[in-house]
Amino acid sequence: MRTEILSYLDSNFSVTGFSVTEELPWDSNGQPLYLKNFKKIYVDQPQTVQEPLIDVLNGNNTGGGGVVSETTTVTAYVVTDAKTLPENYDTMLSTLRNSRFATADGYTQRTTLVSTSFESDALVTEFNFNFYKVLIN
């Protein structure tokens, strides 16, 4: 999923003053790179979880089957100066939020959750792209 989001951003992201990097958001010591490089968008590795929706016994000695809900989450980060937001901050938000359309392969739902936090004078904007699909075991 990370690759698809980066490809989508490479093709569709053109907000002046902001750039997209293929680097992961963390350095080798686990420190966030995005706090050092303002206005640079970092995309993290995907995290996937599966939760059973319907469990059934299938009778062929394999232990069962059923329906599973799979959620893949990819997080992106961008940092700006909290005291002086760039004029095109809202454009960046809406453009990056649309990265959820990076792929449609078998996904039943795609959402983007946006949150902000402060680190000293930095405004950290975090995007959680959630991709949902239903799998039959």
KANOR-V426639 format. One record per helix or strand of 2 or more residues. SS is the DSSP state (hx for helix, st for strand). FROM is the first residue (numbers start at 1). LEN is the number of residues. If there is no record, write none. Layout:
SS,FROM,LEN ; SS,FROM,LEN
This chain:
hx,2,11 ; st,19,2 ; hx,33,3 ; st,40,4 ; st,47,10 ; st,65,17 ; hx,89,14 ; st,109,11 ; st,122,15
